[in-house]
Amino acid sequence: MNQKIKFPVKAVGMAFTIIMLLGTNAWAQKKAKPNIVLVLVDDLGFSDIGPYGAADIATPNLDRLAAEGIRFKEFYNNSICAPTRASLLTGQYQHKAGVGFFNNNLGLPAYQGFLNKESLTLAEVLKTAGYTTLMSGKWHVGDDENQWPNQRGFDHFFGFIGGASNYYEIGNQGKPTVPLVKDNKPFYLEPGKYLTEEITNNALGFLDDQQKTNKPFFLYLAYNAPHWPLQALPADLAKYKGKYKKGWDSLRIERYQNAIKKGVIDAGQKIAVQDAQVKPWNKLTYDEQQYWQTRQEVYASMIDHVDQGIGRLLAKLKALKQDDNTIIIFISDNGAQGGNGTRLYTSRNTGLVGTAGSYETQNSNWSQTGNSPHRDYKGAPYEGGISAPFIAWYPQKIKASSISQGTAHLIDLAPTFYELAGAKYPSVLNGVSSNALPGKSLLPVLTGKAGRVERGEPLFWERGGNKAVRDGDWKLVSSAAKGEKYELFNIAEDRAENLDVAAQHPDIVARLKAAYAQWAEKNGVVDYNKLKSVPVRQQGAPNRGNQNF
């Protein structure tokens, strides 16, 4: 016999209230998870923005992030585009992630040219913690469609797959020169529109749509500026007309002095020895000076427009009432690009520098200024190649205007984000055992509880035969251009890497070489001389970007 059970009205009301409160608290806990925005720029040097010494380039929004957040004196990347992105997106050293050299498939696991399944992306892990995952910009870690962002954990993606793109479309819809994709479908950039602006537009559009959910979000905003080709909007370019008459020699010193005043370079540090291949500004003819001024005016304009995009991002977060619960991290993928001569792509140029159809690049002359006070350029294992700005902004969580030694690396961002998100890093995902994370969370440094990352082991680099090891104050460097020679620098005293003290400390050299050998074996690193003999294997899909940059 079925009997109806009667509950007192008061009890029913209390139960309903408890259920509602539990539901509300669960939603609040979801919303309490911080939104995470990772902004990556391309080929920007250490002192190419205001907070790191560039008084000549307008970056008011980055200035604000720095004034309200924290800057690191030492934050390291992998010296060049694809390897940096591999480490950034997975928290692995680049070889462990499968991108040991570039987005070329060299037929070896560490050099397959795309992210392997064992190296979980930020998007894949954060989705397990309830995040919406968004990306706008440059990918460069897998050319085949099954390696694209939407297939590696991103809910929405706009951008280009390869390593470089025009900023203006000069082709027709049937044969575009800006090969964009939006959620796996081709996207045509209307003539006259500027790619940096469209990358921002799509990122903000994704945020608007995402607010229909009750989820926190992760946004990876990967600008390709100021990577070549040097192309800018006329309105931005007008701001910088005539601004670089003083030339690269004077500005390089000014940037160094400004970096000291800003606190990102210690007062006792020297500037790197002048690059002997860079011609002194006062030795150029009038016409040469005019030409090179224009190049730097365009470059500055490109950085300016990225900063404008960051301003729009900040405004959008405020409009969505998400600004108090969002962390923003700003970094560059490597130092400014080197190279001497004019490096014109004369067979491709159809316009003047800065305009649609121009394929001009940045060169060592101005890039030595961009990387000031550090030595060397993109692709090199010296500080000018592997060290770039790091700014973190998190209202009420990070002390305003703070500066830290940092001594951090790309591999540290994944554990940082996972700790912030309360995400457990899976040992197995989709039936595949994942690689362990080698990095350390930056939260103790970001919150002022530590001055630098305490990792208990050195940091390592290898790319194209260039090697480096950083252990405490010591840095061991072996440049492919110098054969098997090893140099040793005390970075605490000589970050400019002017004084090689390897001969005075053979014991330290031997110890760091041994540590490197163990790391190389663990991560599948192959001797570059042997690697050069391995034939390149083409991936299935056509390459959507130039690989030679």
C-alpha positions in Angstrom: 0.0 0.0 0.0 1.4 3.4 -1.0 1.2 6.1 1.6 1.9 9.7 0.9 4.5 11.1 3.3 3.7 14.6 4.4 6.5 17.0 5.3 5.9 20.0 7.4 5.7 23.1 5.3 8.4 24.8 7.4 10.8 21.8 6.8 10.1 21.9 3.1 10.8 25.6 3.0 14.1 25.1 4.9 15.2 22.3 2.6 14.4 24.5 -0.4 16.4 27.3 1.1 19.4 25.0 1.7 19.3 23.6 -1.8 19.2 27.2 -3.2 22.1 28.2 -1.0 24.1 25.2 -2.0 23.4 25.9 -5.7 24.3 29.5 -5.2 27.6 28.7 -3.4 28.5 26.2 -6.1 28.0 28.8 -8.8 29.9 31.4 -6.7 32.8 28.9 -6.4 32.8 28.5 -10.1 32.8 32.2 -10.7 35.5 32.7 -8.0 37.9 30.8 -10.2 40.0 33.5 -11.8 39.8 34.2 -15.5 43.2 33.8 -17.1 44.4 36.0 -20.0 47.8 35.2 -21.6 49.1 37.8 -24.0 52.0 36.8 -26.2 53.7 39.1 -28.7 56.2 38.2 -31.4 59.8 39.3 -31.8 59.6 42.1 -29.2 62.9 42.9 -27.5 63.6 43.4 -23.8 63.4 47.2 -23.8 60.8 47.6 -26.6 58.0 48.7 -24.2 57.6 51.5 -21.7 57.8 49.5 -18.5 61.2 48.1 -19.7 62.8 51.3 -21.0 61.2 52.4 -24.3 60.2 56.0 -23.6 60.0 56.5 -27.4 57.1 54.0 -27.9 53.6 54.8 -26.5 52.5 51.8 -24.4 50.1 53.4 -21.8 48.1 50.2 -21.2 51.2 48.1 -20.6 52.4 50.9 -18.4 49.2 50.6 -16.4 49.6 46.8 -16.1 53.1 47.3 -14.8 52.1 50.1 -12.4 49.3 48.0 -11.0 51.1 44.6 -11.1 54.5 43.0 -11.1 57.5 42.8 -13.5 60.2 40.2 -13.6 63.8 41.2 -14.3 64.5 37.7 -15.6 61.9 35.8 -17.6 63.1 33.3 -20.1 61.8 31.9 -23.4 63.2 29.5 -26.0 64.7 32.1 -28.4 62.4 31.6 -31.3 58.7 31.3 -32.3 57.6 27.6 -32.5 59.8 26.2 -29.7 58.6 29.0 -27.3 55.0 28.3 -28.1 55.5 24.6 -27.6 56.7 25.2 -24.0 54.2 27.9 -23.3 51.2 25.8 -24.3 52.3 22.6 -22.6 54.6 23.5 -19.7 57.2 21.1 -21.2 60.6 21.8 -22.6 60.2 22.1 -26.3 61.8 18.8 -27.3 59.6 16.9 -24.8 56.6 18.5 -26.5 57.8 17.5 -30.0 59.0 20.9 -31.3 62.7 20.7 -30.7 63.7 22.6 -33.8 60.7 24.2 -35.5 57.4 23.3 -37.1 59.3 21.0 -39.4 58.9 17.3 -39.1 62.4 15.9 -38.9 61.2 12.4 -38.3 62.3 12.1 -34.6 59.9 12.2 -31.7 61.5 15.4 -30.2 61.6 17.0 -33.6 58.3 16.1 -35.2 57.3 19.7 -35.5 53.9 19.6 -33.7 52.7 19.0 -30.2 52.5 15.4 -29.2 49.5 14.0 -27.3 51.5 13.3 -24.2 52.1 17.0 -23.7 48.7 18.4 -22.6 47.9 21.9 -23.7 46.8 24.6 -21.3 43.4 24.5 -23.0 43.0 20.7 -22.5 43.8 20.8 -18.8 41.9 24.0 -18.0 38.8 22.5 -19.7 38.8 19.7 -17.1 38.6 22.4 -14.4 35.5 24.0 -16.0 37.0 26.7 -18.1 35.9 28.0 -21.5 39.1 28.1 -23.6 39.6 30.8 -26.3 42.4 31.7 -28.6 43.0 34.5 -31.1 46.2 34.9 -33.1 49.2 32.9 -34.1 49.4 29.1 -33.6 52.7 27.7 -35.1 52.8 24.3 -33.3 51.1 22.0 -35.8 50.3 22.5 -39.5 48.0 19.6 -40.1 44.3 20.1 -39.3 44.2 17.5 -36.6 46.9 19.5 -34.8 45.1 22.9 -34.9 43.8 24.7 -31.8 40.3 23.4 -31.9 41.6 19.9 -31.9 44.0 20.6 -29.0 41.4 21.9 -26.5 40.4 25.3 -27.6 36.6 25.9 -27.7 37.1 28.8 -30.2 40.0 29.9 -32.3 40.6 32.7 -34.8 44.0 33.3 -36.4 46.6 31.7 -38.6 48.3 28.3 -38.3 51.8 29.0 -39.6 54.6 31.2 -38.4 54.0 34.5 -40.3 51.3 36.4 -42.1 50.7 39.7 -43.9 48.8 42.3 -41.8 46.8 43.4 -44.9 45.1 41.2 -47.4 46.3 41.9 -51.0 44.8 38.9 -52.6 41.3 37.9 -53.6 39.0 35.6 -51.7 40.0 32.7 -53.9 43.7 33.2 -53.3 44.2 35.0 -50.0 47.6 36.1 -48.8 46.5 36.2 -45.1 45.5 32.5 -44.5 43.2 32.8 -41.6 41.0 30.2 -39.9 38.1 30.6 -37.5 37.0 27.4 -35.8 38.5 25.2 -38.5 36.9 27.2 -41.4 38.7 29.6 -43.8 38.3 33.2 -42.9 38.8 36.0 -45.4 40.3 39.3 -44.1 38.6 42.1 -45.9 41.0 44.4 -47.8 41.9 47.5 -45.8 41.5 45.7 -42.4 44.5 45.3 -40.2 45.3 41.9 -38.8 46.4 43.0 -35.3 43.0 44.8 -35.0 41.1 41.7 -36.2 42.9 39.5 -33.6 41.7 41.8 -30.9 38.2 42.1 -32.4 37.8 38.3 -32.4 39.2 37.9 -28.9 36.7 40.4 -27.5 33.9 38.8 -29.5 34.7 35.5 -27.9 34.5 37.1 -24.5 31.1 38.6 -25.2 29.8 35.1 -26.3 31.5 33.4 -23.3 29.6 35.5 -20.8 26.4 33.6 -21.7 27.9 30.7 -19.7 28.6 30.6 -15.9 32.2 29.4 -16.6 35.5 31.1 -16.0 37.6 31.6 -19.2 41.1 31.2 -20.4 42.0 33.5 -23.3 45.3 33.0 -25.2 45.8 36.3 -27.1 48.8 35.6 -29.4 49.6 38.7 -31.5 52.0 38.3 -34.4 53.2 41.9 -34.1 55.9 43.2 -34.3 57.1 40.2 -36.3 57.9 40.8 -40.0 56.6 42.0 -42.5 56.8 45.5 -41.2 53.3 46.9 -41.9 51.4 49.5 -39.9 48.3 51.6 -39.9 48.8 55.1 -41.3 47.2 56.7 -38.2 49.7 54.9 -35.9 52.6 55.6 -38.2 51.9 59.4 -38.2 52.6 59.5 -34.4 56.2 58.4 -35.0 57.2 60.4 -38.0 60.7 61.9 -37.4 61.0 60.3 -33.9 64.1 58.3 -34.6 66.4 61.0 -36.0 68.8 60.4 -33.1 69.6 56.9 -34.5 70.2 53.6 -32.9 73.4 54.3 -31.1 72.0 57.0 -28.9 68.6 55.3 -28.3 70.3 52.1 -27.3 72.1 53.9 -24.4 68.9 55.7 -23.5 67.0 52.5 -23.3 69.7 51.0 -21.1 69.6 54.0 -18.7 65.8 54.0 -18.7 65.7 50.2 -17.8 67.8 51.0 -14.8 65.5 53.8 -13.8 62.5 51.5 -14.2 64.1 49.0 -11.9 64.3 46.1 -14.4 68.1 46.3 -14.7 70.3 46.6 -11.7 72.3 49.8 -11.5 75.6 47.9 -11.4 75.0 46.1 -14.7 76.8 47.1 -17.8 75.4 47.4 -21.4 76.5 44.6 -23.8 79.5 45.3 -26.0 78.5 47.0 -29.3 77.7 44.6 -32.2 80.7 45.2 -34.5 78.6 44.4 -37.6 76.2 47.3 -36.9 77.3 50.4 -38.7 77.5 53.6 -36.5 74.6 55.9 -37.1 76.8 58.9 -37.8 78.5 56.9 -40.6 75.3 56.6 -42.6 74.4 58.9 -45.5 71.4 61.2 -45.1 69.4 58.9 -47.4 70.4 55.9 -45.4 69.3 57.5 -42.2 65.9 58.5 -43.7 65.4 54.9 -44.8 66.3 53.3 -41.5 64.2 55.9 -39.5 61.2 54.8 -41.5 61.8 51.2 -40.6 61.8 51.9 -36.9 58.8 54.2 -37.2 56.8 51.3 -38.6 58.1 48.9 -35.9 57.1 51.3 -33.1 53.7 51.7 -34.7 53.1 48.0 -34.7 53.9 47.8 -30.9 51.7 50.8 -30.3 48.7 49.1 -31.9 49.2 46.0 -29.8 49.1 48.2 -26.7 45.8 49.7 -28.0 44.4 46.2 -28.2 45.4 45.6 -24.6 43.6 48.8 -23.7 40.5 47.5 -25.5 40.8 44.2 -23.6 41.0 46.0 -20.2 37.9 48.0 -21.2 36.0 44.9 -22.2 36.9 43.1 -18.9 35.5 46.1 -17.0 32.4 46.3 -19.1 31.8 42.6 -18.4 32.5 43.1 -14.7 35.3 40.6 -14.9 38.3 42.9 -14.3 38.5 42.2 -10.5 38.7 38.5 -11.1 41.1 38.2 -14.1 44.8 37.7 -14.2 46.7 39.0 -17.2 50.2 37.9 -18.1 52.2 39.6 -20.9 55.3 38.1 -22.5 57.2 38.0 -25.8 58.2 34.8 -27.6 61.9 35.8 -28.0 64.1 38.8 -28.4 64.1 41.2 -31.3 65.3 39.8 -34.6 68.9 40.2 -35.8 70.5 40.0 -39.2 72.5 42.5 -41.1 72.1 44.2 -44.5 68.8 45.4 -45.8 67.3 41.9 -45.9 64.7 43.0 -48.5 62.4 40.4 -50.0 62.8 42.3 -53.3 61.1 39.7 -55.4 58.0 40.0 -53.2 57.9 43.7 -52.3 55.0 45.5 -54.0 54.8 48.5 -51.7 56.9 50.8 -49.6 58.0 49.8 -46.0 55.0 49.9 -43.7 52.4 49.4 -46.4 50.5 46.4 -47.7 52.8 44.4 -49.9 56.0 45.3 -48.0 58.0 42.4 -46.7 60.7 44.4 -44.8 62.2 42.9 -41.6 63.7 44.3 -38.5 67.5 44.2 -38.4 70.4 44.0 -35.9 70.9 47.8 -36.0 67.5 48.7 -34.4 67.2 45.3 -32.7 70.3 45.8 -30.7 68.4 48.8 -29.4 65.3 46.7 -28.8 67.2 44.1 -26.8 69.3 46.7 -24.9 71.1 46.2 -22.7 71.4 42.5 -23.5 73.6 40.7 -26.0 72.6 39.2 -29.3 69.2 38.5 -30.9 66.4 36.1 -31.6 67.6 32.6 -32.1 70.7 33.0 -29.9 71.2 31.5 -26.4 72.5 34.8 -25.0 70.2 37.1 -22.9 69.1 39.1 -26.0 67.7 36.0 -27.5 66.0 34.3 -24.6 65.1 37.1 -22.2 62.1 39.3 -22.7 59.5 41.3 -20.7 57.2 39.7 -18.2 54.3 41.6 -16.7 51.5 40.1 -14.5 48.4 42.0 -13.4 45.9 40.6 -10.9 43.9 43.3 -9.0 44.1 43.0 -5.2 46.2 39.9 -5.5 49.5 41.2 -6.8 51.2 44.2 -5.1 51.2 47.2 -7.3 54.4 48.4 -8.9 56.4 45.4 -7.7 59.5 44.1 -9.3 61.0 40.7 -8.8 64.2 39.0 -9.9 61.9 36.2 -11.1 64.4 33.9 -12.9 61.4 32.1 -14.3 60.8 30.3 -17.6 57.9 29.4 -19.9 57.6 26.0 -18.3 56.5 27.7 -15.1 53.3 29.2 -16.5 51.4 25.9 -16.8 51.7 25.0 -13.1 50.9 28.6 -12.2 47.7 28.6 -14.1 46.7 25.1 -12.9 47.2 26.2 -9.3 45.2 29.4 -9.9 42.4 27.4 -11.5 42.3 24.6 -9.0 43.0 22.2 -11.9 44.5 18.8 -11.2 47.0 17.9 -13.9 45.8 14.6 -15.3 48.3 11.7 -15.4 46.1 10.2 -18.2 43.9 12.1 -20.6 41.9 10.4 -23.4 43.7 7.2 -22.8 47.2 8.8 -23.2 49.7 9.0 -20.3 50.8 12.6 -20.0 54.3 14.0 -19.5 55.1 15.2 -16.0 55.4 19.0 -15.6 59.0 20.2 -15.1 58.2 23.8 -14.1 57.3 25.4 -10.8 54.3 27.6 -9.9 55.0 31.3 -9.9 52.4 32.1 -7.3 54.9 32.6 -4.5 56.8 35.1 -6.6 53.7 36.8 -7.9 52.3 37.3 -4.4 55.6 38.5 -3.0 56.4 35.5 -0.9 59.5 34.7 -2.8 61.9 36.7 -4.9 62.6 34.1 -7.5 61.6 30.6 -8.4 63.1 27.9 -6.2 63.3 24.9 -8.5 66.2 22.9 -7.2 67.6 22.3 -10.6 69.0 24.4 -13.5 67.1 25.7 -16.6 68.2 24.4 -20.0 68.1 25.4 -23.6 68.9 23.8 -27.0 67.9 24.9 -30.4 69.8 24.5 -33.6 73.0 23.6 -31.8 72.8 26.6 -29.5 72.9 25.5 -25.8 72.6 27.1 -22.5 72.3 26.2 -18.8 71.2 28.6 -16.0 71.9 27.5 -12.5 71.7 30.2 -9.8 73.9 33.1 -10.9 75.8 31.0 -13.3 75.0 30.6 -17.0 76.9 28.3 -19.4 76.5 29.1 -23.1 77.6 27.2 -26.2 76.8 29.0 -29.4 76.6 27.0 -32.6 78.4 29.8 -34.4 81.4 29.2 -32.2 81.6 25.5 -32.5 82.1 23.5 -29.3 83.4 26.5 -27.3 81.7 27.0 -23.9 81.4 30.3 -22.2 80.6 30.9 -18.5 79.0 34.1 -17.2 78.0 35.3 -13.7 74.6 36.8 -14.6 74.3 38.5 -11.2 77.3 40.6 -12.0 77.4 40.5 -15.8 74.0 40.1 -17.4 75.4 41.7 -20.6 77.6 38.6 -21.0 80.7 40.7 -21.7 83.1 38.7 -19.6 83.6 35.0 -20.1 85.0 33.4 -16.9 85.0 29.8 -18.1 88.8 29.5 -17.8 88.7 30.6 -14.1 85.9 28.1 -13.2 86.5 24.8 -15.0 84.7 22.9 -12.2 81.5 24.9 -12.7 81.8 24.4 -16.5 82.2 20.6 -16.0 79.2 20.4 -13.6 76.9 22.4 -15.8 77.9 20.4 -18.9 77.2 17.1 -17.1 73.8 18.5 -16.0 73.0 19.5 -19.6 73.9 16.0 -20.8 71.5 14.4 -18.4 68.7 16.8 -19.4 69.4 16.3 -23.1 69.1 12.5 -22.7 65.9 12.8 -20.7 64.2 15.1 -23.3 65.3 13.4 -26.5 67.7 16.1 -27.6 69.9 15.1 -30.6 73.3 16.5 -31.4 72.7 19.2 -34.0 75.4 17.9 -36.4 73.6 14.6 -36.5 70.2 16.3 -36.8 71.2 18.2 -39.8 71.6 15.0 -41.8 68.0 14.0 -41.1 65.7 14.7 -44.1 62.7 16.9 -43.4 59.3 15.2 -43.7 56.4 17.1 -45.0 53.3 17.1 -42.9 50.0 16.1 -44.5 48.4 19.6 -44.8 49.9 22.4 -46.7 52.1 24.7 -44.6 50.2 27.9 -43.8 53.1 30.1 -42.9 56.7 30.7 -43.9 59.1 28.5 -41.8 62.2 30.6 -42.4 62.1 33.3 -39.9 
